[in-house]
Amino acid sequence: MAIYFIDSSALVKRYINETGSVWVLGLFDLTVNNEVFIAAITDVEIIAAITRRSHSGSISITDYQQLVADDIVHEHFLITWSLNHLALILLPLLKVRARA
């Protein structure tokens, strides 16, 4: 098990096949039991990125509509409301890991 904080540019690779998608998908392999944190704003950024991809023609309107309808961002993530909050959670874990 590992703990990850990923931003929207990484997370979009989970939904749209591009360079890095295989690695990102591996983070969500249930047998590894990773914890993935995202910022609260990530859902807005993901929808914006998917909308841009739809407008540019790199994903179909059908794929766009399905991704937006699926409420994709809230399905598997631990949402942190600010980077300060994330630091409060992760800093003690990092200190323990550094001692190991």
C-alpha positions as CSV (number, residue, x, y, z in Angstrom):
1,M,0.0,0.0,0.0
2,A,1.1,3.5,-0.8
3,I,-0.3,7.0,-0.4
4,Y,-0.5,9.3,-3.4
5,F,-1.6,12.8,-4.0
6,I,-2.4,13.4,-7.6
7,D,-3.5,16.5,-9.5
8,S,-6.0,16.8,-12.3
9,S,-3.4,16.4,-15.0
10,A,-2.5,13.0,-13.7
11,L,-6.1,12.0,-12.9
12,V,-7.4,12.8,-16.3
13,K,-5.2,10.0,-17.6
14,R,-7.4,7.5,-15.7
15,Y,-10.3,8.5,-18.0
16,I,-8.7,9.5,-21.3
17,N,-6.0,7.2,-22.8
18,E,-2.8,9.1,-23.2
19,T,0.9,8.9,-22.2
20,G,1.0,7.9,-18.5
21,S,-2.5,6.3,-18.4
22,V,-1.1,2.8,-17.7
23,W,0.8,4.0,-14.6
24,V,-2.1,6.0,-13.3
25,L,-4.5,3.1,-13.8
26,G,-2.0,1.0,-11.8
27,L,-2.5,3.3,-8.8
28,F,-6.1,2.1,-8.6
29,D,-5.3,-1.7,-8.8
30,L,-7.5,-3.0,-5.9
31,T,-4.9,-5.6,-5.0
32,V,-2.4,-2.9,-4.1
33,N,-4.8,-1.1,-1.8
34,N,-3.3,2.4,-2.4
35,E,-4.8,5.6,-0.9
36,V,-5.2,8.3,-3.5
37,F,-5.8,11.9,-2.4
38,I,-7.1,14.7,-4.6
39,A,-7.7,18.4,-4.0
40,A,-11.3,19.5,-3.7
41,I,-11.0,21.6,-6.9
42,T,-9.9,18.5,-8.9
43,D,-13.5,17.6,-10.0
44,V,-13.9,21.0,-11.6
45,E,-10.5,20.8,-13.3
46,I,-11.3,17.3,-14.6
47,I,-14.6,18.3,-16.1
48,A,-12.9,21.3,-17.7
49,A,-10.1,19.1,-19.2
50,I,-12.7,16.6,-20.5
51,T,-14.7,19.4,-22.0
52,R,-11.7,20.9,-23.7
53,R,-10.8,17.4,-25.1
54,S,-14.4,17.1,-26.4
55,H,-14.3,20.5,-28.1
56,S,-11.0,19.8,-29.7
57,G,-12.4,16.5,-31.1
58,S,-9.9,14.3,-29.2
59,I,-12.7,12.5,-27.5
60,S,-16.2,11.9,-28.8
61,I,-19.3,13.7,-27.6
62,T,-20.6,10.3,-26.5
63,D,-17.5,9.6,-24.4
64,Y,-17.7,13.2,-23.0
65,Q,-21.3,12.8,-22.0
66,Q,-20.6,9.4,-20.3
67,L,-17.7,10.7,-18.4
68,V,-19.6,13.7,-17.1
69,A,-22.7,11.6,-16.2
70,D,-20.7,9.1,-14.3
71,D,-19.6,11.5,-11.5
72,I,-16.2,10.2,-12.1
73,V,-14.2,12.2,-9.7
74,H,-15.9,11.1,-6.5
75,E,-15.8,7.4,-7.0
76,H,-12.5,6.3,-5.4
77,F,-10.7,9.2,-3.8
78,L,-10.0,10.8,-0.5
79,I,-10.6,14.4,-1.0
80,T,-8.5,16.9,0.9
81,W,-9.9,20.4,1.2
82,S,-6.6,22.3,1.1
83,L,-2.9,21.6,0.7
84,N,-2.5,22.6,4.3
85,H,-4.9,19.9,5.3
86,L,-3.0,17.4,3.1
87,A,0.3,18.4,4.7
88,L,-1.2,17.8,8.2
89,I,-2.2,14.3,7.1
90,L,0.9,13.3,5.2
91,L,3.7,14.9,7.1
92,P,3.5,12.6,10.1
93,L,3.4,9.6,7.8
94,L,6.5,10.8,5.9
95,K,8.4,11.3,9.1
96,V,7.6,7.8,10.3
97,R,8.6,6.4,6.9
98,A,11.8,8.3,7.0
99,R,12.8,6.6,10.2
100,A,12.1,3.1,8.9
